[in-house]
């Protein structure tokens, strides 16, 4: 099935942190793929900016190497590679001092085309860079700023960052990116709910028993120990990615796909989350930290060995049981888990429906399994609806639990585009529907901060779990004491 490519008008994109890991692994490959799809109009320019001093040709060579290493681009790229490299420029800029700002201003000139500033840096530089862009007169009516998660370390710091961003850019020109929202299967969750009459009438507590969201990683901290010590699984995954997935599952139908209409409904979900604090955190949350074990086909060290410390209370695994206090979801638990050094790498949403009220078939003692809708976010994006069907052949009515399986790769002939490709193009077009608004970010922190405070007040260390296992045993008990179990049909 062919995809129609709509060109974007000429733009200037400045990537601060332009020689960093995020830029090389994600941003330049995403931009190159859009170049190869002939989506850019001339004259479009992409400028890397960081403190490192580089000549333009040396920067282009580094980007070309990154495209080969991280995106598998080979010599067949030909003309597309030449076009893309010709768009690249580089400026050495110091966020905290004067160095390079005059050069950047001269490079951009007085052109009134779209300007996008991507802050692929730590959140501590979001404020200084935004202030400097304003002070240097680099913010035009067609300028927008794109910031990566995490927005702050807690609600207070997030509000401070948002205050600075808002003092320089209008809210509709601030794009807070969460790459999970750019994934095809996540967007298809909205299509599944709001473009089909089949499911939406069942999307409530009368028919849904529970919801599970899992984000599992096989890797450890992989050289990011400094960052991870400051973040942990709660800040790194739950506060942003997983909260957004909860919102998309639970939100009411918006009246349109206009950005604020969507974000208004997501905000209502965040505000309806039932509080978890010192009074109930021990019953509703589990946090863990991986120890040495066996993963990726061999022995691997524990978290403490990975970060070179004797002790840390940073969690590498977290499981939560959430409640949403509204009519649609009253009494329906949402179980979340995310961790590093788990047996498999995948992200998925499982909507578990209630069992049939009366069984007329001869079945095993456990009866008929409940229907499940499984949305696989990554890898192998797709949707499965598990149903009961009759096993072929004569004799008794023998039932089997089988999936109606829709793979994006099989249905559309190719793997879906990387999330950053969609989100970068949306930001350049000014479409903020898949980006977080300020009040969303701060509402998520208001839910997460009391949980982290309860953990700190308890004085308990994260529960240990062996690398290559599904986290602490307490995370299994969290769901099984309610008579449910984590989904184990991953293939």
C-alpha positions as CSV (number, residue, x, y, z in Angstrom):
1,X,0.0,0.0,0.0
2,X,1.6,3.3,-1.1
3,X,2.0,6.1,1.3
4,X,1.3,9.6,0.1
5,X,4.1,12.0,1.1
6,X,3.2,15.6,1.6
7,X,6.1,18.0,1.4
8,X,6.9,20.4,4.2
9,X,7.7,24.0,3.3
10,X,11.4,25.2,3.6
11,X,12.7,25.3,7.2
12,X,15.7,25.8,9.4
13,X,16.2,23.2,12.1
14,X,18.9,23.8,14.7
15,X,19.7,20.8,16.8
16,X,21.3,21.8,20.1
17,X,23.3,18.8,21.4
18,X,23.9,18.1,17.7
19,X,26.9,15.9,18.4
20,X,25.2,13.8,21.0
21,X,23.9,10.3,21.1
22,X,20.2,11.2,20.6
23,X,21.0,13.3,17.5
24,X,23.2,10.6,15.9
25,X,21.0,7.6,16.8
26,X,17.5,9.1,16.2
27,X,17.3,12.6,14.8
28,X,19.6,12.5,11.8
29,X,18.4,9.0,10.7
30,X,14.8,10.2,11.0
31,X,15.5,13.3,9.0
32,X,17.5,11.4,6.4
33,X,14.5,9.0,5.9
34,X,12.3,12.0,5.3
35,X,14.8,13.3,2.8
36,X,14.9,9.9,1.0
37,X,11.1,10.1,0.8
38,X,11.4,13.5,-0.9
39,X,9.5,15.3,1.8
40,X,11.8,18.4,2.1
41,X,11.5,21.5,0.0
42,X,14.4,23.8,-0.9
43,X,16.0,25.7,0.6
44,X,15.9,23.6,3.8
45,X,18.8,23.7,6.3
46,X,19.7,21.5,9.3
47,X,22.3,22.8,11.7
48,X,24.0,21.0,14.4
49,X,25.0,23.0,17.5
50,X,27.1,22.1,20.5
51,X,30.2,23.3,22.4
52,X,32.5,21.0,20.4
53,X,34.5,22.8,17.7
54,X,34.0,21.1,14.3
55,X,34.4,22.1,10.7
56,X,31.3,21.7,8.5
57,X,32.8,18.9,6.4
58,X,33.9,17.0,9.5
59,X,30.4,17.2,10.9
60,X,28.9,16.0,7.7
61,X,31.3,13.0,7.8
62,X,30.3,12.2,11.4
63,X,26.6,12.3,10.4
64,X,27.2,10.1,7.4
65,X,29.0,7.5,9.6
66,X,26.0,7.7,12.1
67,X,23.6,7.0,9.3
68,X,25.6,3.9,8.3
69,X,26.0,2.7,11.9
70,X,22.5,3.4,13.3
71,X,20.2,3.4,10.3
72,X,21.9,0.9,8.0
73,X,22.2,3.4,5.2
74,X,24.5,2.0,2.5
75,X,26.1,3.2,-0.7
76,X,22.8,2.8,-2.5
77,X,21.5,6.0,-0.8
78,X,23.2,7.9,-3.6
79,X,21.5,11.2,-4.5
80,X,19.4,11.3,-1.3
81,X,22.6,11.1,0.8
82,X,24.2,13.9,-1.2
83,X,21.1,16.1,-0.9
84,X,20.9,15.5,2.8
85,X,24.5,16.1,3.5
86,X,24.4,19.3,1.5
87,X,21.7,20.7,3.9
88,X,23.9,20.2,7.0
89,X,25.9,22.9,8.7
90,X,27.5,23.2,12.1
91,X,28.0,26.0,14.6
92,X,29.9,25.7,17.9
93,X,27.7,27.3,20.5
94,X,28.1,27.6,24.3
95,X,24.7,27.6,26.0
96,X,26.1,29.3,29.1
97,X,28.4,31.9,27.4
98,X,28.6,34.2,24.4
99,X,30.6,31.8,22.2
100,X,29.0,31.0,18.8
101,X,25.7,32.9,19.2
102,X,26.7,35.7,16.7
103,X,27.7,33.0,14.2
104,X,24.4,31.2,14.6
105,X,22.5,34.5,14.1
106,X,24.5,35.3,11.0
107,X,23.9,31.8,9.6
108,X,20.1,32.0,10.1
109,X,19.9,35.5,8.8
110,X,16.7,37.5,8.5
111,X,14.8,34.7,6.6
112,X,11.2,34.4,7.8
113,X,10.9,30.7,7.0
114,X,10.0,28.2,9.8
115,X,12.6,27.9,12.5
116,X,12.7,24.9,14.8
117,X,15.1,24.6,17.7
118,X,15.5,21.0,19.0
119,X,17.0,20.8,22.5
120,X,18.6,17.3,22.4
121,X,20.3,18.2,25.7
122,X,19.7,17.6,29.4
123,X,16.8,19.5,31.0
124,X,19.2,21.7,32.9
125,X,20.0,23.5,29.6
126,X,16.4,23.9,28.5
127,X,16.0,27.2,30.4
128,X,19.4,28.7,29.5
129,X,19.0,27.9,25.8
130,X,15.5,29.3,25.6
131,X,16.5,32.5,27.3
132,X,19.5,32.9,25.1
133,X,17.5,32.4,21.9
134,X,15.1,35.1,23.1
135,X,17.9,37.5,24.1
136,X,19.7,37.0,20.8
137,X,16.6,37.9,18.8
138,X,16.4,34.4,17.3
139,X,12.8,33.9,18.0
140,X,10.5,34.9,15.2
141,X,6.7,34.5,14.9
142,X,7.4,31.3,13.0
143,X,9.9,29.9,15.5
144,X,9.2,26.8,17.7
145,X,11.1,24.9,20.3
146,X,11.2,21.1,20.7
147,X,12.2,19.7,24.1
148,X,12.9,16.1,25.0
149,X,11.7,14.3,28.1
150,X,12.2,14.4,31.0
151,X,10.8,17.9,31.7
152,X,12.4,18.4,35.1
153,X,13.1,16.1,38.0
154,X,9.8,16.7,39.8
155,X,6.8,19.0,39.6
156,X,8.6,22.0,41.0
157,X,11.5,21.9,38.5
158,X,9.1,21.1,35.6
159,X,7.1,24.2,36.4
160,X,10.3,26.3,36.6
161,X,11.4,25.0,33.1
162,X,7.9,25.6,31.7
163,X,8.0,29.2,33.1
164,X,11.2,29.9,31.2
165,X,10.0,28.3,28.0
166,X,6.8,30.2,28.2
167,X,8.5,33.5,28.8
168,X,10.2,33.2,25.3
169,X,7.8,31.1,23.2
170,X,4.0,31.0,23.1
171,X,2.6,27.7,24.3
172,X,1.4,26.6,20.9
173,X,5.0,26.9,19.7
174,X,6.4,24.7,22.5
175,X,6.6,21.0,21.5
176,X,7.3,18.7,24.4
177,X,8.2,15.4,22.6
178,X,7.4,11.9,23.8
179,X,8.5,9.5,21.0
180,X,6.0,6.9,22.2
181,X,3.2,9.1,20.9
182,X,4.7,8.9,17.4
183,X,4.6,5.1,17.2
184,X,2.1,3.8,14.7
185,X,0.5,1.3,17.0
186,X,-0.1,4.0,19.7
187,X,-1.8,6.2,17.1
188,X,-3.8,3.2,15.9
189,X,-5.2,2.9,19.4
190,X,-7.1,6.1,18.7
191,X,-8.2,4.8,15.3
192,X,-9.2,1.5,16.8
193,X,-11.4,3.2,19.4
194,X,-12.8,6.2,17.5
195,X,-13.0,4.9,13.9
196,X,-14.7,1.6,14.7
197,X,-18.1,1.2,16.3
198,X,-17.2,-2.3,17.4
199,X,-15.1,-1.6,20.4
200,X,-16.1,1.8,21.8
201,X,-19.5,0.6,23.3
202,X,-17.6,-2.0,25.2
203,X,-14.8,0.4,26.4
204,X,-16.0,0.7,30.0
205,X,-16.1,-1.0,33.4
206,X,-19.2,-3.0,32.4
207,X,-17.2,-5.0,29.9
208,X,-13.5,-4.4,30.7
209,X,-12.0,-6.3,33.7
210,X,-8.5,-4.7,33.8
211,X,-5.8,-3.1,31.7
212,X,-2.1,-4.0,31.6
213,X,0.7,-1.8,30.2
214,X,4.2,-3.3,30.0
215,X,7.4,-1.6,28.8
216,X,10.2,-4.2,29.1
217,X,13.9,-3.8,28.2
218,X,16.6,-6.4,28.1
219,X,19.4,-3.9,28.3
220,X,20.9,-2.5,31.5
221,X,21.9,1.1,31.9
222,X,24.6,0.7,29.1
223,X,26.9,3.6,30.0
224,X,24.0,5.9,31.1
225,X,24.5,5.3,34.8
226,X,25.0,9.0,35.6
227,X,21.7,9.9,34.0
228,X,19.9,6.8,35.3
229,X,21.0,7.5,38.9
230,X,19.2,10.8,38.7
231,X,16.1,9.4,36.9
232,X,15.3,5.8,37.8
233,X,12.4,3.9,36.2
234,X,9.7,6.1,37.6
235,X,11.1,9.3,36.1
236,X,12.5,7.7,33.0
237,X,9.5,5.7,31.9
238,X,6.4,6.0,34.0
239,X,6.0,9.8,34.4
240,X,6.0,10.4,30.7
241,X,5.7,7.3,28.3
242,X,3.4,5.2,30.5
243,X,1.2,8.0,31.7
244,X,0.6,9.0,28.1
245,X,-0.4,5.4,27.2
246,X,-2.8,5.3,30.1
247,X,-4.3,8.6,28.8
248,X,-4.8,7.2,25.3
249,X,-6.5,4.0,26.6
250,X,-8.7,5.8,29.2
251,X,-9.6,9.2,27.7
252,X,-13.1,10.1,26.5
253,X,-13.6,10.6,22.7
254,X,-12.4,14.1,21.8
255,X,-14.7,16.2,19.6
256,X,-11.9,16.4,16.9
257,X,-8.3,15.6,16.3
258,X,-7.4,19.3,16.9
259,X,-4.4,19.4,19.3
260,X,-6.1,21.0,22.3
261,X,-9.2,18.8,22.0
262,X,-7.1,15.7,22.3
263,X,-5.0,17.1,25.1
264,X,-8.0,18.3,27.1
265,X,-9.2,14.7,27.2
266,X,-5.8,13.4,28.3
267,X,-5.6,16.0,31.0
268,X,-9.0,14.8,32.4
269,X,-7.5,11.3,32.8
270,X,-4.5,12.5,34.7
271,X,-6.6,14.6,37.0
272,X,-8.9,11.5,37.7
273,X,-6.0,9.2,38.7
274,X,-6.6,8.1,42.3
275,X,-3.8,9.3,44.5
276,X,-1.0,7.0,45.6
277,X,0.9,8.3,48.7
278,X,2.3,7.2,52.0
279,X,-1.0,5.7,53.0
280,X,-1.2,3.1,50.2
281,X,2.1,3.1,48.3
282,X,3.2,-0.1,49.9
283,X,0.1,-1.9,48.7
284,X,-0.1,-0.4,45.2
285,X,3.6,-0.1,44.1
286,X,6.6,-2.3,43.7
287,X,10.1,-1.1,42.9
288,X,13.1,-3.2,42.2
289,X,16.8,-3.1,41.2
290,X,18.5,-5.8,39.0
291,X,21.3,-7.9,40.3
292,X,23.8,-10.0,38.3
293,X,22.1,-12.7,36.3
294,X,21.8,-14.2,32.8
295,X,20.5,-12.1,29.9
296,X,21.1,-11.6,26.2
297,X,22.6,-15.1,26.0
298,X,25.2,-14.7,28.7
299,X,26.0,-13.6,32.2
300,X,25.5,-9.9,32.9
301,X,26.5,-7.7,35.9
302,X,24.1,-6.1,38.4
303,X,23.1,-2.5,38.5
304,X,25.6,-1.6,41.2
305,X,28.5,-3.1,39.1
306,X,27.2,-1.2,36.0
307,X,27.3,2.2,37.8
308,X,30.4,1.4,39.9
309,X,28.8,1.9,43.3
310,X,28.4,-0.1,46.5
311,X,24.9,1.1,47.1
312,X,22.1,2.9,45.3
313,X,18.4,3.3,46.1
314,X,17.5,4.0,42.4
315,X,14.9,1.7,41.0
316,X,15.4,-0.1,37.7
317,X,12.0,-1.7,37.8
318,X,8.6,-0.4,38.9
319,X,5.1,-1.9,39.0
320,X,2.0,0.1,39.9
321,X,-1.7,-0.6,40.3
322,X,-3.7,2.5,39.3
323,X,-7.3,3.5,39.6
324,X,-9.2,6.1,37.6
325,X,-12.0,7.8,39.5
326,X,-14.7,8.4,36.9
327,X,-17.8,6.7,35.6
328,X,-16.2,4.9,32.7
329,X,-13.3,3.3,34.7
330,X,-14.6,3.0,38.2
331,X,-13.4,-0.4,39.6
332,X,-11.1,-1.2,36.6
333,X,-7.5,-1.5,37.8
334,X,-4.7,-0.4,35.5
335,X,-1.5,-2.5,36.1
336,X,1.8,-0.9,34.9
337,X,5.3,-2.4,34.9
338,X,8.5,-1.3,33.4
339,X,12.1,-2.4,34.0
340,X,15.6,-3.0,32.7
341,X,17.3,-6.4,32.3
342,X,14.0,-8.3,31.8
343,X,13.8,-11.5,29.7
344,X,12.3,-9.8,26.6
345,X,12.2,-6.4,25.0
346,X,8.7,-5.2,24.1
347,X,6.1,-2.6,24.9
348,X,2.4,-3.5,24.8
349,X,-1.1,-2.6,26.1
350,X,-3.4,-5.4,27.1
351,X,-7.1,-4.7,27.5
352,X,-8.6,-7.7,29.4
353,X,-12.4,-8.1,28.9
354,X,-14.7,-9.7,31.4
355,X,-15.5,-13.4,31.1
356,X,-18.8,-14.6,29.5
357,X,-21.5,-14.7,32.3
358,X,-22.6,-18.3,31.6
359,X,-20.6,-21.2,30.0
360,X,-22.6,-23.6,27.8
361,X,-19.6,-25.6,26.5
362,X,-17.7,-28.4,28.2
363,X,-14.5,-26.7,29.2
364,X,-11.5,-27.1,31.5
365,X,-12.1,-26.2,35.2
366,X,-10.9,-22.7,34.6
367,X,-13.7,-22.1,32.1
368,X,-13.5,-20.0,29.0
369,X,-10.6,-17.6,28.9
370,X,-11.6,-13.9,28.7
371,X,-11.2,-12.0,25.4
372,X,-8.1,-9.8,25.3
373,X,-7.1,-7.0,23.0
374,X,-3.3,-6.7,22.8
375,X,-1.7,-3.6,21.2
376,X,2.0,-4.3,20.5
377,X,3.8,-0.9,20.5
378,X,7.3,-2.3,19.8
379,X,8.8,-4.3,18.3
380,X,6.7,-6.0,15.5
381,X,4.0,-3.4,15.9
382,X,0.5,-4.8,15.6
383,X,-2.9,-5.6,17.1
384,X,-4.2,-8.9,18.3
385,X,-7.8,-9.7,19.5
386,X,-7.8,-13.0,21.3
387,X,-11.1,-14.8,20.9
388,X,-12.6,-18.3,21.3
389,X,-13.3,-20.3,18.2
390,X,-14.3,-23.9,17.4
391,X,-11.4,-26.2,16.7
392,X,-11.9,-27.7,13.2
393,X,-13.0,-31.4,12.9
394,X,-15.9,-33.7,13.8
395,X,-16.8,-34.7,17.3
396,X,-17.3,-32.6,20.4
397,X,-17.4,-28.8,20.4
398,X,-13.7,-28.2,21.2
399,X,-12.8,-24.5,21.6
400,X,-9.5,-22.8,21.1
401,X,-8.2,-19.4,22.2
402,X,-6.7,-17.8,19.1
403,X,-5.8,-14.3,18.0
404,X,-7.2,-12.2,15.1
405,X,-3.7,-10.9,14.2
406,X,-2.9,-7.6,12.4
407,X,0.8,-7.0,11.8
408,X,1.6,-3.6,10.4
409,X,4.5,-5.0,8.4
410,X,2.3,-7.7,6.8
411,X,-0.7,-5.5,6.3
412,X,1.1,-2.5,4.8
413,X,4.1,-4.2,3.2
414,X,6.8,-2.6,5.3
415,X,7.7,-1.8,8.9
416,X,6.2,1.5,10.1
417,X,8.4,4.6,10.1
418,X,10.3,5.6,13.2
419,X,8.3,7.7,15.6
420,X,10.8,10.6,15.4
421,X,10.0,10.9,11.6
422,X,6.4,11.6,12.3
423,X,7.0,13.8,15.3
424,X,9.6,16.0,13.6
425,X,7.4,16.6,10.6
426,X,4.4,17.4,12.8
427,X,6.5,19.9,14.8
428,X,7.7,21.6,11.6
429,X,4.1,21.8,10.4
430,X,3.0,23.2,13.8
431,X,0.7,20.2,14.5
432,X,0.9,19.8,18.3
433,X,-1.7,16.9,18.6
434,X,1.0,14.3,19.5
435,X,2.9,16.6,21.9
436,X,2.4,17.3,25.6
437,X,0.9,20.5,26.8
438,X,2.3,22.2,29.9
439,X,-0.7,21.3,32.1
440,X,-0.3,17.6,31.1
441,X,3.3,17.5,32.1
442,X,2.6,19.1,35.5
443,X,-0.4,16.9,36.2
444,X,1.7,13.8,35.6
445,X,4.2,15.0,38.1
446,X,1.5,15.8,40.6
447,X,0.6,12.1,40.5
448,X,4.2,10.8,40.5
449,X,5.8,13.0,43.1
450,X,3.8,11.6,46.1
451,X,4.8,8.1,45.1
452,X,8.5,9.0,45.1
453,X,8.1,10.9,48.4
454,X,6.4,7.8,49.9
455,X,9.3,5.6,48.8
456,X,11.8,8.0,50.3
457,X,9.9,8.2,53.6
458,X,9.6,4.4,53.9
459,X,13.4,4.0,54.0
460,X,13.1,0.7,52.1
461,X,15.6,-0.2,49.4
462,X,14.4,-1.4,46.0
463,X,13.7,-5.1,46.0
464,X,16.4,-7.1,44.2
465,X,15.7,-9.2,41.2
466,X,18.0,-11.3,39.0
467,X,18.8,-10.0,35.5
468,X,16.8,-12.0,33.0
469,X,13.8,-12.4,35.2
470,X,10.5,-10.5,35.3
471,X,11.3,-8.3,38.2
472,X,10.7,-8.8,42.0
473,X,8.3,-11.5,43.1
474,X,6.2,-8.8,44.7
475,X,5.3,-7.5,41.2
476,X,3.7,-10.8,40.4
477,X,1.8,-10.8,43.7
478,X,0.6,-7.2,42.9
479,X,-1.6,-8.5,40.2
480,X,-2.2,-12.2,41.2
481,X,-3.7,-11.3,44.6
482,X,-6.5,-9.8,42.5
483,X,-7.0,-13.1,40.7
484,X,-5.3,-11.8,37.5
485,X,-1.9,-12.5,35.9
486,X,0.5,-10.6,33.7
487,X,0.1,-11.4,30.0
488,X,2.6,-14.1,28.9
489,X,1.6,-14.6,25.3
490,X,4.3,-12.4,23.8
491,X,4.6,-13.8,20.4
